[in-house]
Amino acid sequence: MVISMIIPVLDLKEGLAVSGKSGNRDTYQPLQTVFHHSSDPVEIAGSLLRAGASELYIADLDAIEKRGSNLDIVGEVNQIIPVMLDCGASDLDSVTKALQVADKVIVATETLKRFQDLYEIFSRFGGDQVIISVDVLQNKVLSKYMELDFSILRENLVKLQPSQVILLDISNVGTGEGVNWDLIDEFSGLESSFILGGGITGDDIDQLYKRGVDKVLVGTALHNGHIKPIF
């Protein structure tokens, strides 16, 4: 079986790594992981590095929900292993601030307010430091501020030509229900830039590689030991 590059996931809330299902953030609990006996994100990051991970996805849930932030912890982790960070950054100022503590910053549809902001961000920073995340909930684009659908996003992704695009099916997060293949089909032809996340299992990985996807975000299945930590 061909193994894709697994990017470990850590969700942060109130200073701890946490876990949950389907984006129900109020119910998330401290993470139990095979990589460390505690839910300390700095300690877990060190263990992931020793296991061979070369980068780490962090979602700062407090920052995304505008209930504070964990940026100081992200900065510590980024000294250990390069971090791609989703902290709700959606304009030049917030992306600039996030890049002070992280290697790369994610601009997610959930918190994006205007496409103009996205184009300005890419004009300033380019695709090496900025990753677009297409957030999906119940098979619809998740956005707090814009009316978005897959066709609008596809049109803008083709224009921007980002080097990396996260397709994150939030409905599947933590469920182990497998890949949402219909979501991939919505963006057919752009697979080489994909980082896929949400419910991915070991059985999915070979099929994803055949579809041209060679990077995946894995949280629950990695931390509970169901997917081997082959990075």
C-alpha atoms as a printed R data frame, in Angstrom:
    type eleno elety resid chain resno       x      y       z
1   ATOM     1    CA   MET     A     1   0.000  0.000   0.000
2   ATOM     2    CA   VAL     A     2   1.254  3.455  -0.886
3   ATOM     3    CA   ILE     A     3   1.312  5.646   2.207
4   ATOM     4    CA   SER     A     4   0.424  9.289   1.853
5   ATOM     5    CA   MET     A     5   2.130 11.915   3.906
6   ATOM     6    CA   ILE     A     6   0.165 12.108   7.144
7   ATOM     7    CA   ILE     A     7   0.002 15.526   8.767
8   ATOM     8    CA   PRO     A     8  -0.964 15.151  12.436
9   ATOM     9    CA   VAL     A     9  -3.785 17.311  13.769
10  ATOM    10    CA   LEU     A    10  -4.010 19.088  17.118
11  ATOM    11    CA   ASP     A    11  -7.033 21.126  18.174
12  ATOM    12    CA   LEU     A    12  -6.279 23.573  20.988
13  ATOM    13    CA   LYS     A    13  -8.749 24.877  23.546
14  ATOM    14    CA   GLU     A    14  -7.928 26.683  26.793
15  ATOM    15    CA   GLY     A    15  -4.287 25.673  26.571
16  ATOM    16    CA   LEU     A    16  -4.844 21.952  26.017
17  ATOM    17    CA   ALA     A    17  -5.013 19.615  23.051
18  ATOM    18    CA   VAL     A    18  -8.626 18.469  22.744
19  ATOM    19    CA   SER     A    19 -10.693 16.065  20.674
20  ATOM    20    CA   GLY     A    20 -14.290 15.658  19.624
21  ATOM    21    CA   LYS     A    21 -16.594 14.856  16.750
22  ATOM    22    CA   SER     A    22 -18.185 16.681  13.831
23  ATOM    23    CA   GLY     A    23 -17.142 20.171  14.869
24  ATOM    24    CA   ASN     A    24 -19.243 20.244  18.061
25  ATOM    25    CA   ARG     A    25 -16.570 22.310  19.786
26  ATOM    26    CA   ASP     A    26 -18.419 22.923  23.041
27  ATOM    27    CA   THR     A    27 -18.288 19.199  23.752
28  ATOM    28    CA   TYR     A    28 -14.578 18.694  23.024
29  ATOM    29    CA   GLN     A    29 -12.592 17.032  25.819
30  ATOM    30    CA   PRO     A    30  -8.848 16.837  26.617
31  ATOM    31    CA   LEU     A    31  -7.093 14.690  24.042
32  ATOM    32    CA   GLN     A    32  -6.032 11.184  24.944
33  ATOM    33    CA   THR     A    33  -3.195 10.217  22.630
34  ATOM    34    CA   VAL     A    34  -0.772  7.355  22.196
35  ATOM    35    CA   PHE     A    35   1.991  9.938  21.813
36  ATOM    36    CA   HIS     A    36   1.973 11.278  25.390
37  ATOM    37    CA   HIS     A    37   0.325 10.634  28.737
38  ATOM    38    CA   SER     A    38  -0.892 14.249  28.986
39  ATOM    39    CA   SER     A    39  -2.889 16.655  26.810
40  ATOM    40    CA   ASP     A    40  -0.029 19.164  26.758
41  ATOM    41    CA   PRO     A    41   0.339 20.259  23.113
42  ATOM    42    CA   VAL     A    42   4.039 21.066  23.486
43  ATOM    43    CA   GLU     A    43   4.817 17.596  24.843
44  ATOM    44    CA   ILE     A    44   2.668 15.919  22.187
45  ATOM    45    CA   ALA     A    45   4.417 17.924  19.459
46  ATOM    46    CA   GLY     A    46   7.798 16.744  20.704
47  ATOM    47    CA   SER     A    47   6.648 13.129  20.612
48  ATOM    48    CA   LEU     A    48   5.260 13.552  17.100
49  ATOM    49    CA   LEU     A    49   8.584 14.990  15.953
50  ATOM    50    CA   ARG     A    50  10.445 12.022  17.422
51  ATOM    51    CA   ALA     A    51   7.986  9.704  15.656
52  ATOM    52    CA   GLY     A    52   8.970 11.307  12.350
53  ATOM    53    CA   ALA     A    53   6.347 13.988  11.686
54  ATOM    54    CA   SER     A    54   7.683 16.912   9.657
55  ATOM    55    CA   GLU     A    55   4.797 19.355  10.130
56  ATOM    56    CA   LEU     A    56   1.711 19.774  12.259
57  ATOM    57    CA   TYR     A    57  -1.785 21.169  11.684
58  ATOM    58    CA   ILE     A    58  -3.136 23.177  14.605
59  ATOM    59    CA   ALA     A    59  -6.627 24.608  14.931
60  ATOM    60    CA   ASP     A    60  -6.820 27.228  17.680
61  ATOM    61    CA   LEU     A    61 -10.479 26.772  18.538
62  ATOM    62    CA   ASP     A    62 -10.519 29.662  21.002
63  ATOM    63    CA   ALA     A    63  -9.207 32.064  18.367
64  ATOM    64    CA   ILE     A    64 -11.610 30.768  15.714
65  ATOM    65    CA   GLU     A    65 -14.537 31.282  18.107
66  ATOM    66    CA   LYS     A    66 -13.123 34.654  19.264
67  ATOM    67    CA   ARG     A    67 -12.843 33.465  22.861
68  ATOM    68    CA   GLY     A    68  -9.170 34.279  23.373
69  ATOM    69    CA   SER     A    69  -6.295 32.421  21.746
70  ATOM    70    CA   ASN     A    70  -3.496 29.920  22.222
71  ATOM    71    CA   LEU     A    71  -0.982 31.730  20.026
72  ATOM    72    CA   ASP     A    72   1.717 31.656  22.701
73  ATOM    73    CA   ILE     A    73   1.504 27.864  22.788
74  ATOM    74    CA   VAL     A    74   1.466 27.699  18.987
75  ATOM    75    CA   GLY     A    75   4.697 29.688  18.983
76  ATOM    76    CA   GLU     A    76   6.290 27.172  21.354
77  ATOM    77    CA   VAL     A    77   5.165 24.246  19.230
78  ATOM    78    CA   ASN     A    78   6.435 25.938  16.056
79  ATOM    79    CA   GLN     A    79   9.916 25.978  17.578
80  ATOM    80    CA   ILE     A    80   9.682 22.189  17.772
81  ATOM    81    CA   ILE     A    81   7.915 21.333  14.520
82  ATOM    82    CA   PRO     A    82   6.630 23.590  11.705
83  ATOM    83    CA   VAL     A    83   2.975 24.494  12.233
84  ATOM    84    CA   MET     A    84   0.231 25.204   9.728
85  ATOM    85    CA   LEU     A    85  -2.231 27.221  11.796
86  ATOM    86    CA   ASP     A    86  -5.948 27.848  11.572
87  ATOM    87    CA   CYS     A    87  -6.739 30.632  14.019
88  ATOM    88    CA   GLY     A    88  -9.521 32.318  12.085
89  ATOM    89    CA   ALA     A    89  -7.140 34.611  10.172
90  ATOM    90    CA   SER     A    90  -9.018 36.248   7.314
91  ATOM    91    CA   ASP     A    91  -7.286 39.507   6.355
92  ATOM    92    CA   LEU     A    92  -3.802 40.958   5.985
93  ATOM    93    CA   ASP     A    93  -3.477 42.030   9.624
94  ATOM    94    CA   SER     A    94  -4.597 38.741  11.132
95  ATOM    95    CA   VAL     A    95  -2.490 36.672   8.725
96  ATOM    96    CA   THR     A    96   0.565 38.822   9.473
97  ATOM    97    CA   LYS     A    97   0.042 38.296  13.208
98  ATOM    98    CA   ALA     A    98  -0.412 34.548  12.809
99  ATOM    99    CA   LEU     A    99   2.780 34.227  10.759
100 ATOM   100    CA   GLN     A   100   4.708 35.567  13.742
101 ATOM   101    CA   VAL     A   101   4.046 32.274  15.548
102 ATOM   102    CA   ALA     A   102   3.428 29.731  12.763
103 ATOM   103    CA   ASP     A   103   5.243 28.511   9.673
104 ATOM   104    CA   LYS     A   104   2.088 28.675   7.523
105 ATOM   105    CA   VAL     A   105  -1.337 30.195   8.045
106 ATOM   106    CA   ILE     A   106  -4.659 28.765   6.959
107 ATOM   107    CA   VAL     A   107  -7.368 31.046   5.610
108 ATOM   108    CA   ALA     A   108 -10.592 29.080   6.001
109 ATOM   109    CA   THR     A   109 -13.950 29.593   4.369
110 ATOM   110    CA   GLU     A   110 -15.543 29.423   7.831
111 ATOM   111    CA   THR     A   111 -14.050 32.784   8.795
112 ATOM   112    CA   LEU     A   112 -13.314 34.459   5.425
113 ATOM   113    CA   LYS     A   113 -15.303 37.680   5.066
114 ATOM   114    CA   ARG     A   114 -14.494 38.767   1.485
115 ATOM   115    CA   PHE     A   115 -12.770 37.258  -1.533
116 ATOM   116    CA   GLN     A   116 -11.003 40.601  -1.891
117 ATOM   117    CA   ASP     A   117  -9.211 39.872   1.391
118 ATOM   118    CA   LEU     A   118  -8.102 36.480   0.088
119 ATOM   119    CA   TYR     A   119  -6.643 37.988  -3.082
120 ATOM   120    CA   GLU     A   120  -4.843 40.669  -1.048
121 ATOM   121    CA   ILE     A   121  -3.398 38.004   1.251
122 ATOM   122    CA   PHE     A   122  -2.089 35.980  -1.688
123 ATOM   123    CA   SER     A   123  -0.709 39.093  -3.343
124 ATOM   124    CA   ARG     A   124   1.285 39.893  -0.205
125 ATOM   125    CA   PHE     A   125   2.375 36.461   0.990
126 ATOM   126    CA   GLY     A   126   1.931 34.076  -1.936
127 ATOM   127    CA   GLY     A   127   1.075 30.414  -1.748
128 ATOM   128    CA   ASP     A   128   4.115 29.244   0.206
129 ATOM   129    CA   GLN     A   129   2.929 30.705   3.507
130 ATOM   130    CA   VAL     A   130  -0.846 30.692   3.045
131 ATOM   131    CA   ILE     A   131  -3.132 27.675   2.695
132 ATOM   132    CA   ILE     A   132  -6.803 27.892   1.763
133 ATOM   133    CA   SER     A   133  -9.156 25.617   3.679
134 ATOM   134    CA   VAL     A   134 -12.483 24.679   2.148
135 ATOM   135    CA   ASP     A   135 -14.546 23.867   5.239
136 ATOM   136    CA   VAL     A   136 -17.587 21.678   4.641
137 ATOM   137    CA   LEU     A   137 -20.439 20.874   7.012
138 ATOM   138    CA   GLN     A   138 -23.366 18.665   5.998
139 ATOM   139    CA   ASN     A   139 -22.109 18.740   2.384
140 ATOM   140    CA   LYS     A   140 -22.286 22.530   2.197
141 ATOM   141    CA   VAL     A   141 -19.507 25.113   2.334
142 ATOM   142    CA   LEU     A   142 -19.202 26.407   5.883
143 ATOM   143    CA   SER     A   143 -18.954 30.196   5.990
144 ATOM   144    CA   LYS     A   144 -20.065 32.560   8.741
145 ATOM   145    CA   TYR     A   145 -19.930 35.682   6.600
146 ATOM   146    CA   MET     A   146 -20.380 34.794   2.910
147 ATOM   147    CA   GLU     A   147 -22.778 32.910   0.681
148 ATOM   148    CA   LEU     A   148 -20.516 30.294  -0.873
149 ATOM   149    CA   ASP     A   149 -20.956 27.170  -2.939
150 ATOM   150    CA   PHE     A   150 -18.528 24.734  -4.525
151 ATOM   151    CA   SER     A   151 -18.674 26.309  -7.986
152 ATOM   152    CA   ILE     A   152 -17.776 29.773  -6.679
153 ATOM   153    CA   LEU     A   153 -14.877 28.347  -4.696
154 ATOM   154    CA   ARG     A   154 -13.607 26.273  -7.587
155 ATOM   155    CA   GLU     A   155 -13.630 29.339  -9.863
156 ATOM   156    CA   ASN     A   156 -11.548 31.331  -7.375
157 ATOM   157    CA   LEU     A   157  -9.150 28.473  -6.652
158 ATOM   158    CA   VAL     A   158  -8.439 28.176 -10.372
159 ATOM   159    CA   LYS     A   159  -7.654 31.916 -10.461
160 ATOM   160    CA   LEU     A   160  -5.463 31.902  -7.351
161 ATOM   161    CA   GLN     A   161  -3.632 28.637  -8.129
162 ATOM   162    CA   PRO     A   162  -2.689 27.962  -4.488
163 ATOM   163    CA   SER     A   163   0.006 25.358  -3.930
164 ATOM   164    CA   GLN     A   164  -2.011 23.738  -1.145
165 ATOM   165    CA   VAL     A   165  -5.752 23.529  -0.467
166 ATOM   166    CA   ILE     A   166  -7.260 21.807   2.538
167 ATOM   167    CA   LEU     A   167 -10.569 20.061   1.941
168 ATOM   168    CA   LEU     A   168 -11.930 19.598   5.442
169 ATOM   169    CA   ASP     A   169 -15.186 17.738   5.967
170 ATOM   170    CA   ILE     A   170 -16.012 18.895   9.484
171 ATOM   171    CA   SER     A   171 -19.035 16.605   9.639
172 ATOM   172    CA   ASN     A   172 -16.675 13.615   9.442
173 ATOM   173    CA   VAL     A   173 -14.089 14.852  11.954
174 ATOM   174    CA   GLY     A   174 -13.518 12.284  14.679
175 ATOM   175    CA   THR     A   175 -16.024  9.806  13.250
176 ATOM   176    CA   GLY     A   176 -13.731  7.429  11.363
177 ATOM   177    CA   GLU     A   177 -16.436  7.163   8.704
178 ATOM   178    CA   GLY     A   178 -14.007  7.562   5.832
179 ATOM   179    CA   VAL     A   179 -13.432 10.006   3.013
180 ATOM   180    CA   ASN     A   180 -16.205 12.115   1.519
181 ATOM   181    CA   TRP     A   181 -15.520 11.160  -2.103
182 ATOM   182    CA   ASP     A   182 -18.264 13.449  -3.398
183 ATOM   183    CA   LEU     A   183 -16.343 16.404  -1.982
184 ATOM   184    CA   ILE     A   184 -13.245 15.448  -3.950
185 ATOM   185    CA   ASP     A   185 -15.338 15.138  -7.103
186 ATOM   186    CA   GLU     A   186 -16.489 18.767  -6.691
187 ATOM   187    CA   PHE     A   187 -12.875 19.853  -7.216
188 ATOM   188    CA   SER     A   188 -11.788 17.273  -9.778
189 ATOM   189    CA   GLY     A   189  -8.601 18.313 -11.565
190 ATOM   190    CA   LEU     A   190  -7.140 20.133  -8.560
191 ATOM   191    CA   GLU     A   191  -6.192 17.010  -6.600
192 ATOM   192    CA   SER     A   192  -2.441 17.636  -6.723
193 ATOM   193    CA   SER     A   193  -2.871 20.593  -4.377
194 ATOM   194    CA   PHE     A   194  -5.194 18.825  -1.928
195 ATOM   195    CA   ILE     A   195  -4.673 18.137   1.736
196 ATOM   196    CA   LEU     A   196  -7.703 16.093   2.747
197 ATOM   197    CA   GLY     A   197  -9.151 15.924   6.245
198 ATOM   198    CA   GLY     A   198 -12.154 14.578   8.093
199 ATOM   199    CA   GLY     A   199 -12.774 10.981   9.178
200 ATOM   200    CA   ILE     A   200  -9.914  9.474   7.164
201 ATOM   201    CA   THR     A   201  -9.140  5.809   7.795
202 ATOM   202    CA   GLY     A   202  -6.188  3.643   6.870
203 ATOM   203    CA   ASP     A   203  -8.260  2.012   4.161
204 ATOM   204    CA   ASP     A   204  -8.772  5.370   2.427
205 ATOM   205    CA   ILE     A   205  -5.148  6.272   1.994
206 ATOM   206    CA   ASP     A   206  -4.219  4.067  -0.965
207 ATOM   207    CA   GLN     A   207  -7.310  5.163  -2.886
208 ATOM   208    CA   LEU     A   208  -6.538  8.798  -2.172
209 ATOM   209    CA   TYR     A   209  -3.047  8.369  -3.569
210 ATOM   210    CA   LYS     A   210  -4.509  6.908  -6.758
211 ATOM   211    CA   ARG     A   211  -6.682 10.015  -7.043
212 ATOM   212    CA   GLY     A   212  -3.584 12.225  -6.804
213 ATOM   213    CA   VAL     A   213  -3.948 13.196  -3.153
214 ATOM   214    CA   ASP     A   214  -0.707 12.601  -1.289
215 ATOM   215    CA   LYS     A   215  -1.250 14.590   1.919
216 ATOM   216    CA   VAL     A   216  -3.882 13.952   4.541
217 ATOM   217    CA   LEU     A   217  -4.805 15.459   7.889
218 ATOM   218    CA   VAL     A   218  -5.317 12.809  10.548
219 ATOM   219    CA   GLY     A   219  -6.321 13.458  14.138
220 ATOM   220    CA   THR     A   220  -8.463 10.923  15.986
221 ATOM   221    CA   ALA     A   221  -7.344  7.826  14.078
222 ATOM   222    CA   LEU     A   222  -3.698  8.753  14.624
223 ATOM   223    CA   HIS     A   223  -3.997  9.656  18.296
224 ATOM   224    CA   ASN     A   224  -5.943  6.499  19.177
225 ATOM   225    CA   GLY     A   225  -3.467  4.306  17.313
226 ATOM   226    CA   HIS     A   226  -5.805  3.113  14.542
227 ATOM   227    CA   ILE     A   227  -3.527  4.581  11.858
228 ATOM   228    CA   LYS     A   228   0.185  3.872  12.161
229 ATOM   229    CA   PRO     A   229   2.339  6.996  12.510
230 ATOM   230    CA   ILE     A   230   4.062  6.703   9.133
231 ATOM   231    CA   PHE     A   231   4.980 10.244   8.170
